[in-house]
Amino acid sequence: MTEVQTITFGGVMVLLMLRQPIIAIAWILSVALGVLPDEMLVPGIVALIFISLFLVYKREADK
């Protein structure tokens, strides 16, 4: 496993902690199947984490 893939799997763990399992599973599959090039993995996981943070914040604000 390359360094980029290791960082990406760390990001997947963050997604799981943010209760976004479907996004995390889709991301794991895209990494495992090699769908995305390595230069897109880190920016993609960072974007997904920020989107997930926003969704969690919005969900809590709506309560």
C-alpha positions, 0 to 999 in steps of 0.5 A: 500500500502506498503512502497516499493510500494509507492517508486515504484510508485514515480519511475513511476512518474519519468518515466512519467516525462522522457516521458516513458509512456509505461514503466511506464504503464507496471510497474504500471501493474506489481506492481498492479497485484503482478507479481514481488516480493517486493524485486525486485521492488526498484532495478527494478525501479531504473534500469528503471530510469537509462535506461530512462535517457540514452535514453533521453540523447541519443535522445537529443544528436542525434538531 
